[in-house]
Amino acid sequence: MVRLVFFALVAILAIAAIWFGVSKLSGRPFASDATGKVLVALIIAALGFWLFGGGALLSQ
């Protein structure tokens, strides 16, 4: 169950980052650059946690 929630949150972050990138390329970003940087940082942190951590994700 925790894996499903984790992957759903990562998917939502990835979709938001792609949306931000596409909107920025079109010249009308929906948020500031700081938001894009935060999205990228959260995705990198989530991937790092998935690759090197796990904790509750690997139990059961």
CHARMM-style PDB file with segment names, atoms N, HN, CA, C and O in Angstrom:
ATOM      1  N   MET     1       0.820  -1.198   0.000  1.00  0.00      PROA
ATOM      2  CA  MET     1       0.000   0.000   0.000  1.00  0.00      PROA
ATOM      3  C   MET     1       0.862   1.259   0.000  1.00  0.00      PROA
ATOM      4  O   MET     1       0.572   2.229  -0.700  1.00  0.00      PROA
ATOM      5  N   VAL     2       1.930   1.224   0.802  1.00  0.00      PROA
ATOM      6  HN  VAL     2       2.166   0.436   1.371  1.00  0.00      PROA
ATOM      7  CA  VAL     2       2.816   2.384   0.866  1.00  0.00      PROA
ATOM      8  C   VAL     2       3.507   2.581  -0.478  1.00  0.00      PROA
ATOM      9  O   VAL     2       3.706   3.714  -0.914  1.00  0.00      PROA
ATOM     10  N   ARG     3       3.870   1.493  -1.130  1.00  0.00      PROA
ATOM     11  HN  ARG     3       3.708   0.572  -0.776  1.00  0.00      PROA
ATOM     12  CA  ARG     3       4.490   1.604  -2.452  1.00  0.00      PROA
ATOM     13  C   ARG     3       3.565   2.290  -3.436  1.00  0.00      PROA
ATOM     14  O   ARG     3       3.998   3.148  -4.206  1.00  0.00      PROA
ATOM     15  N   LEU     4       2.317   1.925  -3.417  1.00  0.00      PROA
ATOM     16  HN  LEU     4       1.965   1.228  -2.792  1.00  0.00      PROA
ATOM     17  CA  LEU     4       1.341   2.509  -4.332  1.00  0.00      PROA
ATOM     18  C   LEU     4       1.222   4.013  -4.100  1.00  0.00      PROA
ATOM     19  O   LEU     4       1.199   4.790  -5.054  1.00  0.00      PROA
ATOM     20  N   VAL     5       1.149   4.417  -2.854  1.00  0.00      PROA
ATOM     21  HN  VAL     5       1.169   3.786  -2.079  1.00  0.00      PROA
ATOM     22  CA  VAL     5       1.057   5.846  -2.530  1.00  0.00      PROA
ATOM     23  C   VAL     5       2.333   6.570  -2.959  1.00  0.00      PROA
ATOM     24  O   VAL     5       2.269   7.660  -3.527  1.00  0.00      PROA
ATOM     25  N   PHE     6       3.483   5.969  -2.688  1.00  0.00      PROA
ATOM     26  HN  PHE     6       3.535   5.084  -2.227  1.00  0.00      PROA
ATOM     27  CA  PHE     6       4.764   6.562  -3.060  1.00  0.00      PROA
ATOM     28  C   PHE     6       4.859   6.749  -4.568  1.00  0.00      PROA
ATOM     29  O   PHE     6       5.219   7.829  -5.036  1.00  0.00      PROA
ATOM     30  N   PHE     7       4.543   5.717  -5.326  1.00  0.00      PROA
ATOM     31  HN  PHE     7       4.251   4.840  -4.946  1.00  0.00      PROA
ATOM     32  CA  PHE     7       4.639   5.814  -6.781  1.00  0.00      PROA
ATOM     33  C   PHE     7       3.590   6.760  -7.352  1.00  0.00      PROA
ATOM     34  O   PHE     7       3.838   7.415  -8.365  1.00  0.00      PROA
ATOM     35  N   ALA     8       2.430   6.842  -6.722  1.00  0.00      PROA
ATOM     36  HN  ALA     8       2.228   6.310  -5.899  1.00  0.00      PROA
ATOM     37  CA  ALA     8       1.413   7.799  -7.171  1.00  0.00      PROA
ATOM     38  C   ALA     8       1.907   9.229  -6.958  1.00  0.00      PROA
ATOM     39  O   ALA     8       1.726  10.085  -7.823  1.00  0.00      PROA
ATOM     40  N   LEU     9       2.527   9.486  -5.815  1.00  0.00      PROA
ATOM     41  HN  LEU     9       2.675   8.791  -5.112  1.00  0.00      PROA
ATOM     42  CA  LEU     9       3.060  10.828  -5.544  1.00  0.00      PROA
ATOM     43  C   LEU     9       4.200  11.175  -6.497  1.00  0.00      PROA
ATOM     44  O   LEU     9       4.292  12.311  -6.961  1.00  0.00      PROA
ATOM     45  N   VAL    10       5.065  10.214  -6.791  1.00  0.00      PROA
ATOM     46  HN  VAL    10       4.991   9.290  -6.414  1.00  0.00      PROA
ATOM     47  CA  VAL    10       6.153  10.455  -7.742  1.00  0.00      PROA
ATOM     48  C   VAL    10       5.581  10.722  -9.132  1.00  0.00      PROA
ATOM     49  O   VAL    10       6.081  11.587  -9.850  1.00  0.00      PROA
ATOM     50  N   ALA    11       4.550   9.995  -9.512  1.00  0.00      PROA
ATOM     51  HN  ALA    11       4.144   9.292  -8.929  1.00  0.00      PROA
ATOM     52  CA  ALA    11       3.923  10.217 -10.818  1.00  0.00      PROA
ATOM     53  C   ALA    11       3.304  11.615 -10.894  1.00  0.00      PROA
ATOM     54  O   ALA    11       3.413  12.292 -11.917  1.00  0.00      PROA
ATOM     55  N   ILE    12       2.664  12.036  -9.822  1.00  0.00      PROA
ATOM     56  HN  ILE    12       2.576  11.486  -8.991  1.00  0.00      PROA
ATOM     57  CA  ILE    12       2.074  13.379  -9.796  1.00  0.00      PROA
ATOM     58  C   ILE    12       3.175  14.434  -9.900  1.00  0.00      PROA
ATOM     59  O   ILE    12       3.017  15.422 -10.617  1.00  0.00      PROA
ATOM     60  N   LEU    13       4.282  14.235  -9.195  1.00  0.00      PROA
ATOM     61  HN  LEU    13       4.410  13.432  -8.612  1.00  0.00      PROA
ATOM     62  CA  LEU    13       5.403  15.169  -9.286  1.00  0.00      PROA
ATOM     63  C   LEU    13       5.968  15.213 -10.701  1.00  0.00      PROA
ATOM     64  O   LEU    13       6.277  16.289 -11.213  1.00  0.00      PROA
ATOM     65  N   ALA    14       6.103  14.054 -11.332  1.00  0.00      PROA
ATOM     66  HN  ALA    14       5.852  13.180 -10.916  1.00  0.00      PROA
ATOM     67  CA  ALA    14       6.641  14.008 -12.691  1.00  0.00      PROA
ATOM     68  C   ALA    14       5.711  14.720 -13.671  1.00  0.00      PROA
ATOM     69  O   ALA    14       6.177  15.457 -14.539  1.00  0.00      PROA
ATOM     70  N   ILE    15       4.424  14.511 -13.541  1.00  0.00      PROA
ATOM     71  HN  ILE    15       4.046  13.913 -12.836  1.00  0.00      PROA
ATOM     72  CA  ILE    15       3.463  15.182 -14.415  1.00  0.00      PROA
ATOM     73  C   ILE    15       3.525  16.695 -14.208  1.00  0.00      PROA
ATOM     74  O   ILE    15       3.485  17.455 -15.176  1.00  0.00      PROA
ATOM     75  N   ALA    16       3.622  17.129 -12.966  1.00  0.00      PROA
ATOM     76  HN  ALA    16       3.655  16.512 -12.180  1.00  0.00      PROA
ATOM     77  CA  ALA    16       3.716  18.560 -12.681  1.00  0.00      PROA
ATOM     78  C   ALA    16       4.996  19.153 -13.258  1.00  0.00      PROA
ATOM     79  O   ALA    16       4.980  20.266 -13.783  1.00  0.00      PROA
ATOM     80  N   ALA    17       6.103  18.420 -13.166  1.00  0.00      PROA
ATOM     81  HN  ALA    17       6.116  17.516 -12.740  1.00  0.00      PROA
ATOM     82  CA  ALA    17       7.371  18.910 -13.710  1.00  0.00      PROA
ATOM     83  C   ALA    17       7.311  18.997 -15.234  1.00  0.00      PROA
ATOM     84  O   ALA    17       7.805  19.960 -15.820  1.00  0.00      PROA
ATOM     85  N   ILE    18       6.714  18.005 -15.871  1.00  0.00      PROA
ATOM     86  HN  ILE    18       6.313  17.223 -15.395  1.00  0.00      PROA
ATOM     87  CA  ILE    18       6.582  18.044 -17.331  1.00  0.00      PROA
ATOM     88  C   ILE    18       5.678  19.192 -17.750  1.00  0.00      PROA
ATOM     89  O   ILE    18       5.970  19.905 -18.710  1.00  0.00      PROA
ATOM     90  N   TRP    19       4.577  19.367 -17.023  1.00  0.00      PROA
ATOM     91  HN  TRP    19       4.340  18.788 -16.243  1.00  0.00      PROA
ATOM     92  CA  TRP    19       3.658  20.471 -17.322  1.00  0.00      PROA
ATOM     93  C   TRP    19       4.368  21.811 -17.168  1.00  0.00      PROA
ATOM     94  O   TRP    19       4.195  22.706 -17.995  1.00  0.00      PROA
ATOM     95  N   PHE    20       5.165  21.949 -16.113  1.00  0.00      PROA
ATOM     96  HN  PHE    20       5.305  21.221 -15.441  1.00  0.00      PROA
ATOM     97  CA  PHE    20       5.914  23.178 -15.904  1.00  0.00      PROA
ATOM     98  C   PHE    20       6.885  23.411 -17.051  1.00  0.00      PROA
ATOM     99  O   PHE    20       6.979  24.522 -17.572  1.00  0.00      PROA
ATOM    100  N   GLY    21       7.612  22.363 -17.450  1.00  0.00      PROA
ATOM    101  HN  GLY    21       7.536  21.460 -17.027  1.00  0.00      PROA
ATOM    102  CA  GLY    21       8.583  22.495 -18.532  1.00  0.00      PROA
ATOM    103  C   GLY    21       7.934  22.876 -19.851  1.00  0.00      PROA
ATOM    104  O   GLY    21       8.436  23.745 -20.565  1.00  0.00      PROA
ATOM    105  N   VAL    22       6.830  22.235 -20.176  1.00  0.00      PROA
ATOM    106  HN  VAL    22       6.423  21.530 -19.596  1.00  0.00      PROA
ATOM    107  CA  VAL    22       6.132  22.530 -21.427  1.00  0.00      PROA
ATOM    108  C   VAL    22       5.567  23.946 -21.403  1.00  0.00      PROA
ATOM    109  O   VAL    22       5.654  24.665 -22.398  1.00  0.00      PROA
ATOM    110  N   SER    23       4.994  24.347 -20.285  1.00  0.00      PROA
ATOM    111  HN  SER    23       4.924  23.763 -19.476  1.00  0.00      PROA
ATOM    112  CA  SER    23       4.438  25.698 -20.213  1.00  0.00      PROA
ATOM    113  C   SER    23       5.538  26.752 -20.266  1.00  0.00      PROA
ATOM    114  O   SER    23       5.335  27.841 -20.803  1.00  0.00      PROA
ATOM    115  N   LYS    24       6.700  26.429 -19.711  1.00  0.00      PROA
ATOM    116  HN  LYS    24       6.865  25.544 -19.275  1.00  0.00      PROA
ATOM    117  CA  LYS    24       7.823  27.370 -19.758  1.00  0.00      PROA
ATOM    118  C   LYS    24       8.351  27.494 -21.186  1.00  0.00      PROA
ATOM    119  O   LYS    24       8.691  28.591 -21.629  1.00  0.00      PROA
ATOM    120  N   LEU    25       8.421  26.384 -21.899  1.00  0.00      PROA
ATOM    121  HN  LEU    25       8.144  25.493 -21.539  1.00  0.00      PROA
ATOM    122  CA  LEU    25       8.878  26.425 -23.285  1.00  0.00      PROA
ATOM    123  C   LEU    25       7.907  27.203 -24.182  1.00  0.00      PROA
ATOM    124  O   LEU    25       8.321  27.831 -25.157  1.00  0.00      PROA
ATOM    125  N   SER    26       6.640  27.155 -23.849  1.00  0.00      PROA
ATOM    126  HN  SER    26       6.305  26.645 -23.057  1.00  0.00      PROA
ATOM    127  CA  SER    26       5.659  27.885 -24.649  1.00  0.00      PROA
ATOM    128  C   SER    26       5.677  29.376 -24.339  1.00  0.00      PROA
ATOM    129  O   SER    26       5.020  30.158 -25.027  1.00  0.00      PROA
ATOM    130  N   GLY    27       6.419  29.776 -23.316  1.00  0.00      PROA
ATOM    131  HN  GLY    27       6.953  29.141 -22.758  1.00  0.00      PROA
ATOM    132  CA  GLY    27       6.556  31.187 -22.993  1.00  0.00      PROA
ATOM    133  C   GLY    27       5.606  31.688 -21.925  1.00  0.00      PROA
ATOM    134  O   GLY    27       5.647  32.865 -21.567  1.00  0.00      PROA
ATOM    135  N   ARG    28       4.757  30.825 -21.414  1.00  0.00      PROA
ATOM    136  HN  ARG    28       4.723  29.869 -21.705  1.00  0.00      PROA
ATOM    137  CA  ARG    28       3.799  31.225 -20.381  1.00  0.00      PROA
ATOM    138  C   ARG    28       3.832  30.226 -19.232  1.00  0.00      PROA
ATOM    139  O   ARG    28       2.925  29.405 -19.102  1.00  0.00      PROA
ATOM    140  N   PRO    29       4.868  30.287 -18.395  1.00  0.00      PROA
ATOM    141  CA  PRO    29       4.932  29.330 -17.278  1.00  0.00      PROA
ATOM    142  C   PRO    29       3.793  29.554 -16.280  1.00  0.00      PROA
ATOM    143  O   PRO    29       3.417  30.690 -15.991  1.00  0.00      PROA
ATOM    144  N   PHE    30       3.256  28.453 -15.764  1.00  0.00      PROA
ATOM    145  HN  PHE    30       3.561  27.530 -15.999  1.00  0.00      PROA
ATOM    146  CA  PHE    30       2.142  28.564 -14.822  1.00  0.00      PROA
ATOM    147  C   PHE    30       2.613  28.904 -13.416  1.00  0.00      PROA
ATOM    148  O   PHE    30       1.796  29.197 -12.543  1.00  0.00      PROA
ATOM    149  N   ALA    31       3.923  28.867 -13.189  1.00  0.00      PROA
ATOM    150  HN  ALA    31       4.587  28.629 -13.898  1.00  0.00      PROA
ATOM    151  CA  ALA    31       4.468  29.194 -11.873  1.00  0.00      PROA
ATOM    152  C   ALA    31       5.871  29.775 -12.056  1.00  0.00      PROA
ATOM    153  O   ALA    31       6.398  29.813 -13.168  1.00  0.00      PROA
ATOM    154  N   SER    32       6.453  30.216 -10.972  1.00  0.00      PROA
ATOM    155  HN  SER    32       6.025  30.184 -10.069  1.00  0.00      PROA
ATOM    156  CA  SER    32       7.787  30.819 -11.035  1.00  0.00      PROA
ATOM    157  C   SER    32       8.864  29.745 -11.209  1.00  0.00      PROA
ATOM    158  O   SER    32       8.592  28.548 -11.119  1.00  0.00      PROA
ATOM    159  N   ASP    33      10.084  30.202 -11.458  1.00  0.00      PROA
ATOM    160  HN  ASP    33      10.305  31.175 -11.530  1.00  0.00      PROA
ATOM    161  CA  ASP    33      11.201  29.273 -11.617  1.00  0.00      PROA
ATOM    162  C   ASP    33      11.473  28.492 -10.336  1.00  0.00      PROA
ATOM    163  O   ASP    33      11.912  27.343 -10.383  1.00  0.00      PROA
ATOM    164  N   ALA    34      11.213  29.118  -9.199  1.00  0.00      PROA
ATOM    165  HN  ALA    34      10.857  30.052  -9.161  1.00  0.00      PROA
ATOM    166  CA  ALA    34      11.440  28.445  -7.919  1.00  0.00      PROA
ATOM    167  C   ALA    34      10.569  27.196  -7.807  1.00  0.00      PROA
ATOM    168  O   ALA    34      11.006  26.179  -7.268  1.00  0.00      PROA
ATOM    169  N   THR    35       9.345  27.270  -8.310  1.00  0.00      PROA
ATOM    170  HN  THR    35       8.989  28.096  -8.748  1.00  0.00      PROA
ATOM    171  CA  THR    35       8.459  26.106  -8.269  1.00  0.00      PROA
ATOM    172  C   THR    35       9.025  24.970  -9.103  1.00  0.00      PROA
ATOM    173  O   THR    35       8.988  23.814  -8.682  1.00  0.00      PROA
ATOM    174  N   GLY    36       9.539  25.283 -10.262  1.00  0.00      PROA
ATOM    175  HN  GLY    36       9.569  26.223 -10.604  1.00  0.00      PROA
ATOM    176  CA  GLY    36      10.147  24.261 -11.116  1.00  0.00      PROA
ATOM    177  C   GLY    36      11.355  23.628 -10.447  1.00  0.00      PROA
ATOM    178  O   GLY    36      11.553  22.416 -10.533  1.00  0.00      PROA
ATOM    179  N   LYS    37      12.152  24.433  -9.790  1.00  0.00      PROA
ATOM    180  HN  LYS    37      11.991  25.417  -9.720  1.00  0.00      PROA
ATOM    181  CA  LYS    37      13.326  23.901  -9.094  1.00  0.00      PROA
ATOM    182  C   LYS    37      12.914  22.988  -7.947  1.00  0.00      PROA
ATOM    183  O   LYS    37      13.543  21.956  -7.712  1.00  0.00      PROA
ATOM    184  N   VAL    38      11.862  23.366  -7.238  1.00  0.00      PROA
ATOM    185  HN  VAL    38      11.351  24.204  -7.429  1.00  0.00      PROA
ATOM    186  CA  VAL    38      11.363  22.529  -6.140  1.00  0.00      PROA
ATOM    187  C   VAL    38      10.829  21.208  -6.682  1.00  0.00      PROA
ATOM    188  O   VAL    38      11.078  20.157  -6.094  1.00  0.00      PROA
ATOM    189  N   LEU    39      10.099  21.246  -7.793  1.00  0.00      PROA
ATOM    190  HN  LEU    39       9.897  22.100  -8.272  1.00  0.00      PROA
ATOM    191  CA  LEU    39       9.586  20.011  -8.395  1.00  0.00      PROA
ATOM    192  C   LEU    39      10.721  19.078  -8.790  1.00  0.00      PROA
ATOM    193  O   LEU    39      10.660  17.878  -8.524  1.00  0.00      PROA
ATOM    194  N   VAL    40      11.747  19.617  -9.419  1.00  0.00      PROA
ATOM    195  HN  VAL    40      11.796  20.592  -9.636  1.00  0.00      PROA
ATOM    196  CA  VAL    40      12.888  18.792  -9.824  1.00  0.00      PROA
ATOM    197  C   VAL    40      13.597  18.227  -8.593  1.00  0.00      PROA
ATOM    198  O   VAL    40      13.981  17.057  -8.588  1.00  0.00      PROA
ATOM    199  N   ALA    41      13.773  19.033  -7.561  1.00  0.00      PROA
ATOM    200  HN  ALA    41      13.461  19.983  -7.564  1.00  0.00      PROA
ATOM    201  CA  ALA    41      14.421  18.558  -6.340  1.00  0.00      PROA
ATOM    202  C   ALA    41      13.615  17.441  -5.684  1.00  0.00      PROA
ATOM    203  O   ALA    41      14.191  16.465  -5.201  1.00  0.00      PROA
ATOM    204  N   LEU    42      12.291  17.573  -5.661  1.00  0.00      PROA
ATOM    205  HN  LEU    42      11.823  18.365  -6.053  1.00  0.00      PROA
ATOM    206  CA  LEU    42      11.456  16.522  -5.071  1.00  0.00      PROA
ATOM    207  C   LEU    42      11.518  15.232  -5.873  1.00  0.00      PROA
ATOM    208  O   LEU    42      11.523  14.146  -5.294  1.00  0.00      PROA
ATOM    209  N   ILE    43      11.564  15.333  -7.182  1.00  0.00      PROA
ATOM    210  HN  ILE    43      11.560  16.215  -7.652  1.00  0.00      PROA
ATOM    211  CA  ILE    43      11.663  14.130  -8.013  1.00  0.00      PROA
ATOM    212  C   ILE    43      13.003  13.450  -7.793  1.00  0.00      PROA
ATOM    213  O   ILE    43      13.059  12.226  -7.668  1.00  0.00      PROA
ATOM    214  N   ILE    44      14.081  14.221  -7.742  1.00  0.00      PROA
ATOM    215  HN  ILE    44      14.035  15.215  -7.843  1.00  0.00      PROA
ATOM    216  CA  ILE    44      15.402  13.633  -7.493  1.00  0.00      PROA
ATOM    217  C   ILE    44      15.453  12.989  -6.111  1.00  0.00      PROA
ATOM    218  O   ILE    44      16.015  11.906  -5.951  1.00  0.00      PROA
ATOM    219  N   ALA    45      14.870  13.649  -5.113  1.00  0.00      PROA
ATOM    220  HN  ALA    45      14.413  14.529  -5.242  1.00  0.00      PROA
ATOM    221  CA  ALA    45      14.843  13.070  -3.768  1.00  0.00      PROA
ATOM    222  C   ALA    45      14.027  11.778  -3.738  1.00  0.00      PROA
ATOM    223  O   ALA    45      14.418  10.813  -3.083  1.00  0.00      PROA
ATOM    224  N   ALA    46      12.910  11.758  -4.434  1.00  0.00      PROA
ATOM    225  HN  ALA    46      12.592  12.542  -4.966  1.00  0.00      PROA
ATOM    226  CA  ALA    46      12.075  10.553  -4.470  1.00  0.00      PROA
ATOM    227  C   ALA    46      12.801   9.406  -5.160  1.00  0.00      PROA
ATOM    228  O   ALA    46      12.746   8.267  -4.696  1.00  0.00      PROA
ATOM    229  N   LEU    47      13.478   9.698  -6.264  1.00  0.00      PROA
ATOM    230  HN  LEU    47      13.523  10.623  -6.642  1.00  0.00      PROA
ATOM    231  CA  LEU    47      14.231   8.647  -6.950  1.00  0.00      PROA
ATOM    232  C   LEU    47      15.393   8.153  -6.097  1.00  0.00      PROA
ATOM    233  O   LEU    47      15.679   6.956  -6.068  1.00  0.00      PROA
ATOM    234  N   GLY    48      16.061   9.066  -5.405  1.00  0.00      PROA
ATOM    235  HN  GLY    48      15.829  10.038  -5.428  1.00  0.00      PROA
ATOM    236  CA  GLY    48      17.140   8.659  -4.498  1.00  0.00      PROA
ATOM    237  C   GLY    48      16.625   7.789  -3.366  1.00  0.00      PROA
ATOM    238  O   GLY    48      17.256   6.796  -3.001  1.00  0.00      PROA
ATOM    239  N   PHE    49      15.497   8.155  -2.818  1.00  0.00      PROA
ATOM    240  HN  PHE    49      14.985   8.962  -3.114  1.00  0.00      PROA
ATOM    241  CA  PHE    49      14.897   7.355  -1.754  1.00  0.00      PROA
ATOM    242  C   PHE    49      14.533   5.969  -2.268  1.00  0.00      PROA
ATOM    243  O   PHE    49      14.758   4.967  -1.589  1.00  0.00      PROA
ATOM    244  N   TRP    50      13.974   5.919  -3.461  1.00  0.00      PROA
ATOM    245  HN  TRP    50      13.791   6.734  -4.012  1.00  0.00      PROA
ATOM    246  CA  TRP    50      13.565   4.650  -4.049  1.00  0.00      PROA
ATOM    247  C   TRP    50      14.774   3.766  -4.348  1.00  0.00      PROA
ATOM    248  O   TRP    50      14.738   2.559  -4.109  1.00  0.00      PROA
ATOM    249  N   LEU    51      15.850   4.368  -4.874  1.00  0.00      PROA
ATOM    250  HN  LEU    51      15.880   5.348  -5.069  1.00  0.00      PROA
ATOM    251  CA  LEU    51      17.017   3.581  -5.249  1.00  0.00      PROA
ATOM    252  C   LEU    51      17.868   3.167  -4.055  1.00  0.00      PROA
ATOM    253  O   LEU    51      18.336   2.029  -3.996  1.00  0.00      PROA
ATOM    254  N   PHE    52      18.074   4.072  -3.107  1.00  0.00      PROA
ATOM    255  HN  PHE    52      17.695   4.995  -3.155  1.00  0.00      PROA
ATOM    256  CA  PHE    52      19.038   3.830  -2.041  1.00  0.00      PROA
ATOM    257  C   PHE    52      18.412   3.634  -0.664  1.00  0.00      PROA
ATOM    258  O   PHE    52      19.060   3.113   0.243  1.00  0.00      PROA
ATOM    259  N   GLY    53      17.194   4.034  -0.507  1.00  0.00      PROA
ATOM    260  HN  GLY    53      16.667   4.457  -1.244  1.00  0.00      PROA
ATOM    261  CA  GLY    53      16.559   3.949   0.811  1.00  0.00      PROA
ATOM    262  C   GLY    53      15.586   2.805   0.859  1.00  0.00      PROA
ATOM    263  O   GLY    53      15.975   1.642   0.974  1.00  0.00      PROA
ATOM    264  N   GLY    54      14.372   3.125   0.774  1.00  0.00      PROA
ATOM    265  HN  GLY    54      14.056   4.070   0.681  1.00  0.00      PROA
ATOM    266  CA  GLY    54      13.341   2.090   0.782  1.00  0.00      PROA
ATOM    267  C   GLY    54      12.614   2.053   2.097  1.00  0.00      PROA
ATOM    268  O   GLY    54      11.440   2.419   2.169  1.00  0.00      PROA
ATOM    269  N   GLY    55      13.278   1.625   3.124  1.00  0.00      PROA
ATOM    270  HN  GLY    55      14.231   1.328   3.066  1.00  0.00      PROA
ATOM    271  CA  GLY    55      12.670   1.566   4.436  1.00  0.00      PROA
ATOM    272  C   GLY    55      11.317   0.878   4.421  1.00  0.00      PROA
ATOM    273  O   GLY    55      11.243  -0.343   4.283  1.00  0.00      PROA
ATOM    274  N   ALA    56      10.263   1.639   4.560  1.00  0.00      PROA
ATOM    275  HN  ALA    56      10.323   2.630   4.672  1.00  0.00      PROA
ATOM    276  CA  ALA    56       8.908   1.108   4.615  1.00  0.00      PROA
ATOM    277  C   ALA    56       8.485   0.516   3.270  1.00  0.00      PROA
ATOM    278  O   ALA    56       7.605  -0.345   3.225  1.00  0.00      PROA
ATOM    279  N   LEU    57       9.093   0.962   2.192  1.00  0.00      PROA
ATOM    280  HN  LEU    57       9.807   1.661   2.229  1.00  0.00      PROA
ATOM    281  CA  LEU    57       8.704   0.436   0.889  1.00  0.00      PROA
ATOM    282  C   LEU    57       9.146  -1.009   0.710  1.00  0.00      PROA
ATOM    283  O   LEU    57       8.494  -1.780   0.005  1.00  0.00      PROA
ATOM    284  N   LEU    58      10.260  -1.378   1.351  1.00  0.00      PROA
ATOM    285  HN  LEU    58      10.790  -0.753   1.923  1.00  0.00      PROA
ATOM    286  CA  LEU    58      10.799  -2.720   1.162  1.00  0.00      PROA
ATOM    287  C   LEU    58      10.285  -3.724   2.178  1.00  0.00      PROA
ATOM    288  O   LEU    58      10.523  -4.923   2.036  1.00  0.00      PROA
ATOM    289  N   SER    59       9.597  -3.263   3.182  1.00  0.00      PROA
ATOM    290  HN  SER    59       9.404  -2.289   3.298  1.00  0.00      PROA
ATOM    291  CA  SER    59       9.074  -4.192   4.170  1.00  0.00      PROA
ATOM    292  C   SER    59       7.851  -4.911   3.619  1.00  0.00      PROA
ATOM    293  O   SER    59       7.123  -4.369   2.787  1.00  0.00      PROA
ATOM    294  N   GLN    60       7.635  -6.110   4.079  1.00  0.00      PROA
ATOM    295  HN  GLN    60       8.226  -6.550   4.755  1.00  0.00      PROA
ATOM    296  CA  GLN    60       6.530  -6.975   3.680  1.00  0.00      PROA
ATOM    297  C   GLN    60       6.881  -7.726   2.478  1.00  0.00      PROA
ATOM    298  OT1 GLN    60       6.074  -8.514   1.985  1.00  0.00      PROA
TER     299      GLN     60
END
